[in-house]
């Protein structure tokens, strides 16, 4: 039997925030994969190593977690006043599925760096030393993101002393601004309420804040579902019944938010919405052994991604947290003590994160002008990825 040789595709393996993924220039992909569709999905699945019934992605670039099973495609932007178009694909681990329904806020921190290093940003916009302002068009959700990328001697500065909980080593700080972060053209609160009663058959009825900001997110009170808000990954991910409960809540919330029409559609929309639960500040020990004091945080938040509790916090969910916290009366705001606020620090399984938001109200409608946070990014490897030729 004759087999086709492997195909080589230029790629860069990057960490952005607490995630990592494989980055591509659109023009470097095989021609058939330069347009959205089955060929592109099959290509990315094989590169990442999915579907893998063993759940390890051993025969691919994925790291067998939702934070490390990611792909990014970048190109010069055709949008006015933007530098680069950013398309994100969340690759399922054990299913033949790539979810294009949302953004990855963590990998956003690496987009500006990649774009500069790969000639996608005009040289006139890159200082010899200082901060390059990279205007990113997030193509999944059609929103603007601004990345502030440090530059030294006309090259991206990746090393530094900025520490990010959930990432072992320090690096250079990349400030990121999510402009008008409400997802798509939908209302920030799709039900029209800051708090809803979410009825989930055979499980219960829960108070929920359902918000479109950064990424569609369903916030619950930790105590309403039997948790304290200080849980770590193993507390949730080792409990099959808990995971089933969260997925059922997520599916019913997605219907109530108008993201899907029937519960069955949730299977093909795994990346969004997210489910998170909040609680008032409480001491806990993070996954690294670091003691987190209730005095140093405004609230605790835990969030699930692709069916499992996240080891830190998704960047897009952090946008939702920041936005909801700035709006008096949401569950997030109430857990943080209520009232007006434009920034907060929350606890997550790996430590803490500070975020800020600017919001305004017109009648009963809320709008977020922008959300700000600091992340870091670093190139891990660059070269070519190989896949069997019969994939295309």
N, C-alpha and C positions, 0 to 999 in steps of 0.2 A: 504494500500500500504506500502511495506517495503522499507525503504531507507537505504543506506549504511552509516555507521558512518563516521565521519570526519577523515582525515589523518593528522598526525602531522609530520612536516618536520623541522629539525634544520635550523635556519636562523639567520642572523644578519642584523639589519636595520642600515645603515650608511649614514652619510653625507660625501661627497667628493667634495671639492670646493663649487660651488653654486648649486650642485645637491644632491639628495639623492636617495637611492634605496635599494633593498633587495639583500643581498649577500648570496651565498650558496657555500659550498664545493661540488664538483661534486659527491663525494662518498656518500654524505648525501641524494641525490635525489633518489626517487624511481627508481628502476633498469631500467624501460622502458624509463625514462626521462634522463638517463645518456648518451643517444645518441641523436644527433640532429634529429628533426622530429616533427611530429604533436603532439605526446604525450607531449614532452617537451614544445611546444608552448602552448598547452591547459593548462598545469599545471601553467605556468607563467602568462598566461592571468587571470586565476581564482585567483591566489595569489594576483596579482596587482588589480584585480577588473574590468577587461575589457572583452568584450566590454560593455560600459555603455552609453546608449542613453541619460541619464541625464547629462553626462559629469562630474560626481562628484567622481566616483570610491569609493562610500560609502561602498560597500561590499567587500573591499579589501585594500591592503596596499598602493596603489597609492595615489598621492596627486593632481590628476586632472590637472597636467601641464606636459609639455614635460620634465621638469627638475626633476620631482618626479615620473615619470611613467617608472621606470628603474629596470633592473635586472642584476645581475652579477653572473657568475659561475666560480669558481676558483679550480685549481688542481695543484699538484706538476708537474713541467714541465718535459717533455721528450726531450726538446730542449737542445742541448749542451750549457753550460755556462749560463743557465737561471734557476731561482728559481721557478717561478710560471707561469702557463698558465692562461690568463685572457680573458674570453669570455663575451661580452656585448650584452644584448638584450634590444632594445628600444621598449617598449610596447605601442601600439596605445591605445588611450583612448576610442574612440567610435566605433572602428572597431576590429574584431577578428584577429589581426595581430601583430606579433612580427618581427621587422626589425633587421636582423643580419648583415647588410651591412657595418656597420662602428663602430668606437670606441666612447667611452665617455671619453673625456679628463678630465672632472671634477672628475668623479668617479675614474679615475686612481689614484688620490691622496690617495684614501682609500684602494687601492689594496694591497700595501705593508704592511700597518698596519694590515689588515685582515690576510694576508698571514703569518705574523710573529706570531700573536696571536693565529692562528689556526694550527700551526705546519707544515706549508707548506714550511718554510725556514729552512734549516739546522741550528742547534743551533750554530755551529762553525762560522757562518756568522753574528751572533748577538752579539755586544759588550755588556759588562755590563753597560757601560755608553758611550754615543757618538752617532754616526750616523750609522745606518745599511743601507747598499747598497743592495737594492732588485732589482734583474734583472727580468723584467717582459716580457713575450712573449705575445703580443697582438694578440690573435688567430683570431679575425675578419679580421684584415688587414695584419697579419703576419709581425709585426714589433716589434722592441725592445724598451722598455721604462725602464728608470732607475729612481727609487724612492729613495730619501734620507730621511729615516725615523728616527726621533730622538728617542733615547732609554735612559731610566733612570731605574737603578736597574734591568736591563735585560728585562724590559717591555716597550711597546710602550708608548711614552710620547705624550699625546693628548692635554693637556692643555698648554696654553702659551699666549703670547701677540701679536702674528701676526694677523693683521687685513686684511681682504679680503673684498673689496666692493662687496655687494650682500649677505654677510653673517653677521648676526646681532652681533654675539659675537666673540671675539678673541679666538685663539687656537694656537697650536704649528705649526710652519712652516714646510711644506713638500716641498722640492725642487724636481722638476720633469724634466727629460730630455727625449725628444722624439728623438730617434736616427733614422737617415735617414727617415724622416717622410713622404716622398712622398707615397701616398696611393698605396698599392699593388706593382705590378711590372710596373705600368703605368708610362708614362712620367710625369714629374711635370706639364708641360703645354701640355695637350693632343692634342690641336689644333696646337701646334708648334709656337704659338704667345703669346707675353706678354699681348697684348690687341687685342680683336676681336670685330667685329661688330656682335652683336647677334640680329637676326631678329625674332621678336615675332609677328605673324599675329594678326591683329586687335588691337595691342597695340603699337608697334613701333620698332625701331631699336636702340639698345643701345651699347655704348662702355662697354666692359666687360673683366675683367681678370678672367680666369677660371683656377683654380690651384688644383692639387692633392697634398696636404700637410696637414697632420693631418686628414683631411677629405676633400673630394672633395667640393670645394666652388666656387660660382659665385659671384664676386665682381662687383658692379655697382657704378656709381657716384650718390650721393644722389640727386643732382640738376636735373639730367636727368630724374628722376622719380617723381619729384615734392616735394622732401623733403629737409630738411636742415642738417640732420645727428644728430640733437639734440633731436629727437623724443623719447618719453617714450612709454611704452606698450600700454596704452589706445589709443594713437594717431593712432596706426596701428590696433590693435586687435579689436577695435570697428567699424572698417570700412570694411564691407564685400567685397566691390568692390576692396579695396586695397589688401586684402588677396587673392582674386581670381586672381588679377593681378600678385602677387608674385608667386603664385603656377603655373600660366601659364608660367611665365619667367623661373621658376625652371625646369619645364618639358622640355621646349625647350632647355635650357642650358644643361640638362642631356643628351639629344640626341646629341647635338654638342660635348659634352665631351666624347661621346662614352660609357656612362654608361648604356644607354638603347638604343634600336633600334627604338622604336616607342613612341609617346607621351603617349599612353594609359598605357604603362608600369610604368609610374611615380606613379600611384596609389599604386602599390605594392612595391615601393621603396621610402618611405616617409622620412626616416632618412637621406638619401643622394641623391643629393648634397644639401648643404646649400646655401642660398642666403643672401648676406650681402651688405650693401651700406655704402660708405665712404664719408667723407667730411673734409675739412680743419678745424683746431681747431676753436671752438666757445664756448663762455660761455654758460652754461646751469645749470639747477637745477636737480639733480638726483632724482630718485624715493623716496629716503629717506629724501629729503629736503636739501641734502648737495650741496653747491655751488661748481661747477666745473669751474675752470678758464681756458680759452684758453691758458694762459701762462704755465699751468701745464701739458698740453698734446700735443702730436704731430699730432693727428688727432682724429676725431670722427668716430666710427663704430657702426652700428646697424645690428643685424643678426636675421634671422628667423629660428626656429626649429619646426619641425612637424606642419608647417602651421601657426605659431604664432610668433610674435616678442618675443625674449628671454628677460627675466627680467634682465640679466647681459650679460655674454658672454660664450658660450660653450667653453670648454677647447680645443677641437679639432679645432674649428674655430679660437681660439686664436693662435694655431699653424700655421694655414693658414695665418693669419694676420702677424705674425712674419716673416714667410718665404717670403711672397710677399713684405713686407716692405723692406727687405734686398736686393731685386733685382731691380736695377734701371729701371724705365720705366713701372712698373705695376701701376694700378690705386691706389693701396694702397700706394706704394712708392711715387707717385706723390702727393697724398693728404697730405702726411706727409712732403712734401717739396722737394722730390727728392734727388738724390745723394746716396752716400754710407752710410750705417748705419748698426750697428749690434744689436741695441736694440731700443725700443721706448716705450712710454706710450700712450695708447689710452683711449678715453672716451667711456663708454657704459651706458646703462640706469641706472645702479646702482652705477656708479662711474668710477674708472679708474683701469687699469691693466698694469703692466710693463712686457714685454716679450723680449726675445732675440733670435737671430738666427745666425748660422754659415753656409754660403753658398759658393759655388764655381762655376765657369763657365768653361766649356770645349767646345770651339767652340760656337755653338748656344744652347748647352744643359746646364741647370742649375741643380745643386744638392744641397740639404740641408744636411749638416752633422748632425746637431742637432738643436733642439729648446728648450729653457729653460724658465721655469716660476715657480713661487712659489704659492702653494695652501695650504689648510689645510684639515684635516679630523677628524671625531670623530664618535665613536660608539654611537648610540642613544638608541638601545635596542637589546638584544640578547635573544634567546630562541627557540621557535618553532612557525611556521605559521601553520594555520589549513585551509584545504580545504575539501569540500564535497567529499566523497569517489567515487562518480559516475563520477568524472572528469577523472579518469584514466581508 
